[in-house]
Amino acid sequence: MRIAVMLIMLLTLLSCGDDVLVKPNAKLRLDYPAPSFHKTMTECDYNFMMSDFAEFQKSRNCGSKIHYPGMNATVYLTYQEIKNNNLDSLLYDAQKLAYNHDSRANGIPEQLFVNPENRTYGMFYSINGNAASQSHFYLTDSIRHFVTGSLYFEAKPNFDSIYPAVVYLRDDIRTMMETMEWEQ
């Protein structure tokens, strides 16, 4: 019995060491550059201010991509000319595209956009949740021009992880909308 007690005391003394330090919770630090913009000439019937942090890529039929390489994100723009009174169908398609994400989204708040100075009218959709896209918008002059835009990340949607980038890019998209101008 005496040996057992001595063994327990010896193990107790040997097992003592430094106190356990609890580490604080880590926080993700994402630093994005301060927004700065330049005018983008699309060679189509619209122009706008775009982030210096992004790359402009022209597609066919006056569509384009605005790629953010540091965030693995792309804003896809589509331009269509209003013909034969098809504004209703263009509006319906743009709204349907935003609400196709409704099953995965936690909410889709809408923000009306009106800029009579540039003759641009539209809607901005913030898609919250683990949807494939986090933002959609459309702009029109109601007579001749119609542009839609969608933001996609090149990653599996995890809204909590990409939220800081989403907020940054939504501000960039709003700047695009505010500065959109139509060619005559």
Backbone torsions as a table, in degrees:
resi	resn	phi	psi	omega
1	MET	NA	-39.2	-179.9
2	ARG	-62.1	-35.7	179.6
3	ILE	-69.3	-38.7	179.8
4	ALA	-64.7	-42.9	179.4
5	VAL	-65.1	-42.1	179.8
6	MET	-64.7	-39.0	179.2
7	LEU	-65.0	-42.2	179.0
8	ILE	-64.4	-42.9	179.2
9	MET	-65.1	-40.4	178.9
10	LEU	-64.1	-44.2	177.8
11	LEU	-64.3	-37.9	178.9
12	THR	-64.1	-44.6	-179.9
13	LEU	-67.4	-39.0	-179.6
14	LEU	-72.7	-29.3	-177.1
15	SER	-80.2	-14.6	178.4
16	CYS	-70.7	137.4	179.6
17	GLY	-153.2	-152.6	178.9
18	ASP	-65.9	151.0	177.4
19	ASP	-68.2	150.4	178.4
20	VAL	-77.0	128.4	177.6
21	LEU	-103.3	125.7	177.9
22	VAL	-84.4	124.7	-179.0
23	LYS	-83.4	143.2	178.0
24	PRO	-69.9	157.0	177.5
25	ASN	-64.3	136.6	179.3
26	ALA	-81.2	147.5	176.6
27	LYS	-120.6	137.3	179.2
28	LEU	-71.5	129.8	179.1
29	ARG	-112.2	114.1	178.3
30	LEU	-116.8	118.3	178.2
31	ASP	-109.0	119.4	176.1
32	TYR	-109.2	150.7	-179.0
33	PRO	-65.4	152.4	175.5
34	ALA	-60.8	138.5	-176.6
35	PRO	-63.1	131.8	170.8
36	SER	-142.9	144.6	-169.8
37	PHE	-131.1	157.2	173.5
38	HIS	-138.9	158.2	-178.8
39	LYS	-77.8	132.9	179.6
40	THR	-105.5	128.3	176.9
41	MET	-100.9	115.2	-172.1
42	THR	-90.8	-8.9	-174.6
43	GLU	66.4	13.7	176.0
44	CYS	-120.1	-158.3	-175.1
45	ASP	-91.8	19.8	177.8
46	TYR	-147.7	151.4	176.5
47	ASN	-141.5	157.5	-178.1
48	PHE	-160.7	169.6	175.2
49	MET	-88.9	136.4	-176.3
50	MET	-129.7	151.9	-179.1
51	SER	-64.3	141.3	174.7
52	ASP	-69.9	-16.0	-179.3
53	PHE	-79.8	-11.7	-174.2
54	ALA	-108.3	163.8	177.0
55	GLU	-115.9	131.3	179.4
56	PHE	-90.8	129.5	178.4
57	GLN	-129.0	117.0	179.4
58	LYS	-77.9	137.2	175.9
59	SER	-110.7	-173.1	179.5
60	ARG	-81.2	161.0	176.6
61	ASN	56.9	39.4	177.5
62	CYS	63.5	16.2	170.8
63	GLY	-86.0	166.1	178.3
64	SER	-157.3	166.5	177.0
65	LYS	-124.6	139.6	172.8
66	ILE	-116.3	104.9	-172.5
67	HIS	-99.0	133.5	176.4
68	TYR	-108.7	92.4	-173.9
69	PRO	-63.2	-32.8	-179.5
70	GLY	-71.1	-15.2	-178.4
71	MET	-118.1	-2.4	-174.5
72	ASN	52.7	48.0	-179.2
73	ALA	-130.0	153.0	179.2
74	THR	-141.9	136.6	170.8
75	VAL	-102.2	119.1	180.0
76	TYR	-96.0	124.1	179.1
77	LEU	-110.4	138.5	176.8
78	THR	-127.5	128.8	178.2
79	TYR	-110.3	136.0	174.4
80	GLN	-137.6	142.4	176.0
81	GLU	-88.0	138.7	177.9
82	ILE	-77.4	121.9	-179.3
83	LYS	-135.6	148.5	172.9
84	ASN	50.5	42.2	178.2
85	ASN	55.3	41.2	-178.8
86	ASN	-93.8	15.4	-179.4
87	LEU	-59.8	-40.3	179.2
88	ASP	-59.5	-43.9	-179.2
89	SER	-70.5	-34.4	176.4
90	LEU	-65.8	-42.7	177.3
91	LEU	-63.3	-43.4	179.4
92	TYR	-60.9	-45.6	179.9
93	ASP	-63.2	-41.2	-179.7
94	ALA	-65.2	-42.6	178.8
95	GLN	-68.7	-38.4	178.9
96	LYS	-64.2	-40.4	179.6
97	LEU	-60.7	-41.9	178.9
98	ALA	-66.7	-42.0	-176.0
99	TYR	-84.0	-2.0	171.1
100	ASN	-64.8	-19.1	-179.3
101	HIS	-91.9	5.1	-175.1
102	ASP	-60.4	-32.8	-177.4
103	SER	-68.2	-28.6	-179.2
104	ARG	-103.4	-12.7	-175.7
105	ALA	-85.5	150.1	174.0
106	ASN	-85.7	-17.5	179.2
107	GLY	176.6	153.6	178.8
108	ILE	-132.6	81.1	176.7
109	PRO	-68.7	140.8	179.3
110	GLU	-106.5	143.9	174.2
111	GLN	-129.2	117.7	177.7
112	LEU	-69.1	140.8	179.9
113	PHE	-125.7	123.7	179.0
114	VAL	-136.3	122.9	176.5
115	ASN	-136.2	85.9	-176.8
116	PRO	-63.3	-25.8	180.0
117	GLU	-62.0	-42.6	178.1
118	ASN	-97.5	3.5	-176.9
119	ARG	55.7	47.0	177.0
120	THR	-121.1	130.8	-178.6
121	TYR	-137.0	139.1	-179.2
122	GLY	-176.6	-158.7	-176.8
123	MET	-144.5	141.8	175.7
124	PHE	-116.1	127.5	-179.6
125	TYR	-111.6	120.2	173.2
126	SER	-94.6	112.9	-178.0
127	ILE	-98.0	109.9	-176.4
128	ASN	-99.5	136.9	179.7
129	GLY	117.6	-172.8	-175.1
130	ASN	-86.1	48.6	177.7
131	ALA	-86.8	163.6	-179.6
132	ALA	-65.5	-32.5	179.7
133	SER	-122.7	148.0	-178.6
134	GLN	-106.4	-12.6	179.7
135	SER	-154.4	144.2	172.5
136	HIS	-138.2	153.9	173.9
137	PHE	-155.5	161.9	169.0
138	TYR	-140.9	150.2	176.7
139	LEU	-136.6	145.7	178.7
140	THR	-152.1	160.4	169.4
141	ASP	-101.5	2.0	177.9
142	SER	71.1	2.6	-177.9
143	ILE	-123.3	-49.6	-171.1
144	ARG	-132.8	-30.0	-170.2
145	HIS	-116.1	145.5	177.7
146	PHE	-150.0	121.8	-179.7
147	VAL	-124.2	134.2	172.1
148	THR	-118.5	153.6	178.9
149	GLY	-143.3	146.0	179.9
150	SER	-140.4	139.0	178.5
151	LEU	-103.1	126.5	177.8
152	TYR	-131.6	142.9	173.0
153	PHE	-103.1	147.5	179.9
154	GLU	-89.4	53.8	-178.9
155	ALA	-156.6	161.2	175.4
156	LYS	-62.3	132.0	-175.4
157	PRO	-66.1	120.8	172.7
158	ASN	-138.4	93.2	-168.8
159	PHE	-56.9	-37.9	-179.9
160	ASP	-62.0	-38.9	-177.2
161	SER	-74.8	-37.8	-175.2
162	ILE	-95.4	1.2	-174.4
163	TYR	-53.7	-46.3	178.9
164	PRO	-59.2	-39.3	177.8
165	ALA	-68.5	-37.2	178.9
166	VAL	-61.2	-46.5	179.9
167	VAL	-61.0	-45.3	179.5
168	TYR	-60.0	-46.2	-176.9
169	LEU	-73.3	-32.3	175.6
170	ARG	-62.0	-38.0	176.3
171	ASP	-65.3	-39.3	175.9
172	ASP	-62.5	-41.8	-179.5
173	ILE	-64.8	-41.5	177.8
174	ARG	-61.7	-37.9	176.5
175	THR	-63.8	-40.8	176.2
176	MET	-59.1	-44.5	-178.7
177	MET	-65.0	-43.3	-177.4
178	GLU	-66.6	-27.4	-175.5
179	THR	-105.2	2.9	180.0
180	MET	-62.5	130.8	177.4
181	GLU	-129.4	143.8	179.5
182	TRP	-97.2	140.9	172.8
183	GLU	-81.8	150.9	-178.6
184	GLN	-86.2	NA	NA
